[in-house]
């Protein structure tokens, strides 16, 4: 909504749902690395404990109201938002349904029972937090690592079960985030309902734009207003797999929302993978969505089988946009194909 290359036109500062969630994600990855290393060198248990504590504090900061702070979770809407703090001390939730509200789902890891048992120093500190830092792990607004799931696994996540279910409703709704080809960066809801913020006589607005942004402002990153971004979709799929690893068959959600078809989170992850893979597959008419109206790539036998890896994709028809050589992240489709096995070989 604001040009990030310039000071906030409203004054004050923003508590970022996405930025804070990224730090939670970072801590969990560091924790995972430390515990892996600790299996050969016990000294890394200390590092694991440090990042465990950092994660708990980040998760609490996002989901609890304390010390005059404001939760980034909106209980009424069932979604995470950025929060704007104005210079006069007032607080304004920026109620945009965007990837900002989905990023907290990325901060999730599971701890295997056998792993925890094999690391006595880490286990001791884990139990110490249970007993001495109750305010960090019993807020009720984030997933409680003390509760055992499938196979006695532990869950570390910003989103508790209720937050997860409610966030997935718009994410898996075809009239909102869910495209035929993956998760859009902004809900289609904002196509007819642009979000507007009026401050000091100025109107700041944001709407759903499935391809290139209508504006070149916003710090040169103005194409996050509707297109499908492959790496974020991949991380969302990975996160659903991790949640499924903990909840198993005990948690099912509608896919798509409103269909009454109930799937496990693992099955939802597979369905999202199929939609992303479909970007590159020929349709019944012999056309690949990524090539849109480019006849040379759709029809010319010298070009039609040369697959490009675009930077991002049209939120409605899947056409490839931006740079055409993003193998560093769009190449992740190879991993999704590997996970999906021989899905729809007839369309290859």
C-alpha positions in Angstrom: 0.0 0.0 0.0 2.9 2.4 0.7 6.1 3.1 -1.2 8.7 1.2 0.9 11.5 3.4 -0.6 10.1 6.4 1.2 9.1 7.2 4.8 5.6 6.3 5.8 3.3 9.1 4.6 1.2 8.6 7.7 4.1 8.8 10.2 4.5 6.2 12.9 5.4 2.6 12.1 4.0 -0.7 10.9 4.0 -4.0 12.9 4.5 -6.4 10.0 2.8 -9.8 10.0 4.8 -11.1 7.1 8.2 -9.7 8.3 7.6 -11.0 11.8 6.5 -14.4 10.5 9.7 -14.6 8.4 11.7 -14.2 11.6 9.7 -17.0 13.2 10.4 -19.1 10.1 14.1 -18.3 10.4 14.3 -19.3 14.0 12.7 -22.7 13.3 15.0 -23.4 10.4 18.0 -22.5 12.7 16.5 -24.7 15.4 16.2 -27.6 12.9 19.8 -27.2 11.8 21.1 -27.0 15.3 19.3 -30.2 16.4 20.5 -32.0 13.4 24.1 -31.0 14.2 23.6 -31.8 17.8 23.2 -35.5 17.0 26.9 -35.6 16.2 28.1 -32.7 18.4 26.1 -32.1 21.6 27.3 -28.5 22.0 24.7 -27.5 19.4 21.9 -28.3 21.9 22.6 -24.8 23.4 22.0 -23.2 20.0 18.8 -25.2 19.5 17.6 -24.0 22.9 18.3 -20.4 22.0 16.3 -20.4 18.8 13.5 -22.3 20.5 13.2 -19.4 23.0 13.4 -16.8 20.3 10.6 -18.5 18.4 8.3 -18.6 21.4 8.9 -14.9 21.9 8.2 -14.0 18.3 5.1 -16.2 18.2 3.7 -14.5 21.4 4.5 -11.1 20.0 2.3 -11.8 16.9 -0.6 -13.5 18.6 -1.0 -11.8 22.1 -1.9 -8.4 23.3 0.5 -7.4 26.0 2.5 -4.4 27.2 0.2 -2.2 25.3 0.8 -4.1 22.1 -1.7 -5.2 19.5 -2.2 -8.7 18.2 -1.6 -9.2 14.5 -4.3 -11.8 14.6 -7.8 -10.4 14.0 -10.2 -12.6 15.9 -13.3 -11.3 14.1 -12.0 -11.7 10.6 -10.0 -14.9 11.3 -6.9 -13.6 9.6 -3.4 -12.0 10.2 -2.9 -8.4 9.2 -0.2 -5.7 9.4 -0.9 -3.1 12.0 -0.2 0.6 11.4 0.8 2.7 14.5 0.1 6.4 13.8 2.1 9.2 15.4 -0.8 10.2 17.6 -0.7 6.8 19.2 -3.8 5.3 17.5 -3.6 1.9 15.9 -5.1 0.8 12.5 -5.2 -2.8 11.3 -4.5 -2.8 7.6 -7.2 -5.3 6.6 -5.8 -6.4 3.2 -6.3 -10.1 2.4 -2.9 -10.8 1.0 0.2 -13.1 1.4 0.9 -11.0 4.5 -1.8 -12.9 6.3 -0.7 -16.3 5.0 3.0 -16.0 5.9 2.4 -17.0 9.6 1.5 -20.5 8.3 5.1 -20.9 7.1 6.5 -20.8 10.6 6.0 -24.4 11.6 8.2 -27.4 12.5 7.6 -30.7 14.2 9.9 -32.3 16.8 10.1 -36.0 16.7 9.8 -37.8 20.1 12.9 -39.9 19.5 15.0 -36.8 18.6 14.0 -34.9 21.7 14.8 -38.0 23.9 18.2 -38.3 22.3 19.2 -34.8 23.2 19.1 -34.6 27.1 20.3 -31.0 27.4 17.8 -29.7 24.9 15.0 -31.8 26.6 15.9 -30.4 30.0 15.7 -26.8 28.8 12.5 -27.6 26.9 11.0 -28.8 30.2 12.4 -25.8 32.1 10.5 -23.5 29.8 7.3 -25.4 30.4 7.7 -24.9 34.1 9.2 -21.4 34.3 8.1 -19.5 31.2 4.4 -20.4 31.3 3.5 -17.0 29.8 5.4 -17.9 26.6 3.9 -21.3 25.9 0.4 -21.1 27.5 -1.1 -18.0 25.9 -3.7 -20.1 24.1 -3.1 -18.0 20.9 -0.3 -20.0 19.5 0.4 -23.7 19.0 1.5 -25.3 22.3 4.6 -27.4 21.9 3.7 -29.3 25.1 0.7 -31.0 23.4 1.7 -34.3 21.7 0.4 -35.1 18.3 0.7 -38.1 15.9 3.4 -40.5 17.2 4.1 -38.2 20.2 5.4 -35.4 17.9 5.7 -31.9 19.2 4.4 -28.9 17.1 6.1 -25.5 16.9 3.9 -23.1 15.0 2.7 -19.5 15.2 -0.8 -20.6 14.1 -2.7 -22.7 16.5 -5.3 -25.2 15.3 -8.1 -22.6 15.2 -6.0 -19.9 13.5 -4.9 -22.5 10.9 -8.4 -23.6 10.0 -9.7 -20.1 9.8 -6.8 -18.8 7.7 -7.2 -21.8 5.3 -10.8 -20.8 4.5 -10.0 -17.8 2.4 -6.7 -19.3 1.2 -8.6 -22.3 -0.3 -11.5 -20.3 -1.6 -11.6 -20.0 -5.4 -13.3 -16.6 -5.1 -10.4 -15.4 -3.0 -6.8 -16.8 -3.0 -7.2 -20.1 -4.8 -6.5 -20.0 -8.5 -6.7 -22.8 -10.9 -2.9 -22.6 -10.9 -2.0 -21.9 -7.3 -2.4 -19.3 -4.5 -2.7 -15.7 -5.6 -0.7 -13.0 -3.8 -3.8 -11.0 -3.1 -7.4 -12.2 -2.7 -9.6 -11.8 -5.7 -12.1 -10.3 -3.2 -10.2 -7.0 -3.6 -11.0 -6.9 -7.4 -14.5 -5.6 -6.5 -13.6 -4.4 -3.0 -10.3 -2.4 -3.1 -9.0 -1.6 0.4 -8.7 2.1 1.1 -7.1 3.9 4.0 -7.8 7.6 4.5 -5.2 9.5 6.7 -4.8 13.2 6.8 -6.8 13.8 3.7 -4.8 11.2 1.7 -6.3 8.0 0.3 -4.1 5.0 0.0 -5.6 2.0 -1.8 -4.8 -1.5 -2.9 -6.7 -3.8 -5.2 -6.4 -7.2 -6.9 -4.3 -7.0 -10.1 -3.7 -10.5 -11.5 -0.7 -9.6 -13.8 1.5 -6.5 -13.7 0.7 -3.8 -11.3 -1.1 -0.7 -12.6 1.5 1.4 -10.7 5.3 1.4 -10.8 5.6 2.7 -7.3 5.9 0.8 -4.0 9.7 0.4 -4.0 10.0 -1.3 -7.3 8.1 -4.4 -6.0 4.7 -3.6 -7.4 3.9 -7.0 -8.9 2.8 -8.7 -5.7 -0.8 -7.5 -6.2 -2.4 -10.7 -7.5 0.1 -12.9 -9.5 1.0 -16.4 -8.4 4.5 -16.6 -6.9 6.0 -20.1 -7.1 8.4 -20.0 -4.1 5.7 -18.8 -1.7 3.3 -21.5 -3.0 6.0 -24.1 -2.5 6.6 -23.0 1.1 2.8 -23.0 1.8 2.7 -26.6 0.5 5.7 -27.6 2.6 4.0 -26.0 5.7 0.8 -27.9 5.1 2.8 -31.1 4.9 4.4 -30.3 8.2 1.0 -29.5 9.9 -0.3 -32.8 8.5 2.7 -34.6 9.9 1.5 -33.5 13.4 -2.3 -33.6 13.0 -2.7 -36.5 10.6 -6.2 -37.6 9.9 -7.5 -35.7 13.0 -7.7 -32.5 11.0 -9.6 -32.1 7.7 -10.6 -28.9 5.9 -12.8 -28.1 2.9 -11.0 -28.1 -0.5 -12.0 -25.9 -2.2 -13.8 -23.9 0.4 -17.6 -24.4 0.1 -17.3 -27.7 -1.8 -18.0 -29.9 1.2 -15.1 -32.1 0.1 -13.1 -32.7 3.3 -9.4 -33.4 2.8 -6.4 -33.9 5.2 -3.8 -31.1 5.0 -1.5 -33.6 3.2 -4.2 -34.1 0.6 -4.6 -30.3 0.3 -0.9 -30.0 -0.3 -1.1 -32.5 -3.1 -4.0 -30.7 -4.7 -2.1 -27.4 -4.6 0.9 -29.2 -6.1 -1.2 -30.4 -9.0 -2.5 -26.9 -9.7 1.1 -25.6 -9.9 2.3 -28.4 -12.1 -0.6 -27.8 -14.4 1.0 -24.4 -15.3 3.5 -26.4 -17.4 1.3 -29.2 -18.8 -0.5 -29.1 -22.1 -4.3 -28.8 -21.8 -6.7 -30.9 -23.8 -6.3 -28.3 -26.6 -2.5 -28.8 -26.5 -1.7 -25.5 -25.0 0.5 -24.9 -21.9 -0.9 -22.2 -19.6 2.5 -20.6 -19.1 2.7 -19.5 -22.7 -0.6 -17.7 -22.8 -1.2 -16.2 -26.3 2.4 -16.6 -27.5 1.9 -18.7 -30.7 5.5 -19.4 -31.3 5.8 -21.2 -27.9 2.3 -22.8 -28.2 2.5 -24.1 -31.7 5.9 -24.0 -33.3 7.5 -27.5 -33.0 10.9 -25.8 -32.7 9.8 -23.9 -29.5 6.8 -25.6 -28.0 8.7 -28.1 -25.9 11.3 -25.6 -24.5 10.0 -25.0 -21.0 10.5 -21.5 -19.5 10.6 -20.9 -15.7 8.9 -17.5 -15.3 9.3 -15.3 -12.3 5.6 -15.2 -11.5 2.3 -16.2 -13.1 -1.0 -14.6 -14.1 -3.5 -15.1 -11.2 -6.3 -16.1 -13.6 -4.9 -17.8 -16.7 -1.5 -18.9 -15.5 0.5 -17.1 -18.2 4.2 -16.7 -17.3 5.3 -13.1 -16.4 8.4 -11.3 -15.5 11.8 -12.9 -16.0 11.7 -16.2 -17.9 14.7 -18.0 -16.4 13.9 -18.2 -12.6 15.1 -21.8 -12.3 16.3 -20.8 -8.8 12.8 -20.9 -7.5 10.2 -21.8 -10.2 12.4 -24.8 -10.8 11.0 -26.1 -7.6 8.2 -27.6 -9.8 10.6 -30.5 -10.3 10.3 -31.3 -6.5 6.5 -31.1 -6.7 6.5 -33.5 -9.7 8.7 -35.9 -7.8 6.4 -35.8 -4.8 3.4 -36.3 -7.0 4.7 -39.4 -8.7 3.1 -40.4 -11.9 0.1 -38.0 -11.6 -1.7 -37.5 -14.9 1.0 -39.0 -17.1 -1.5 -38.9 -20.0 -1.1 -35.1 -20.1 2.7 -35.0 -20.2 
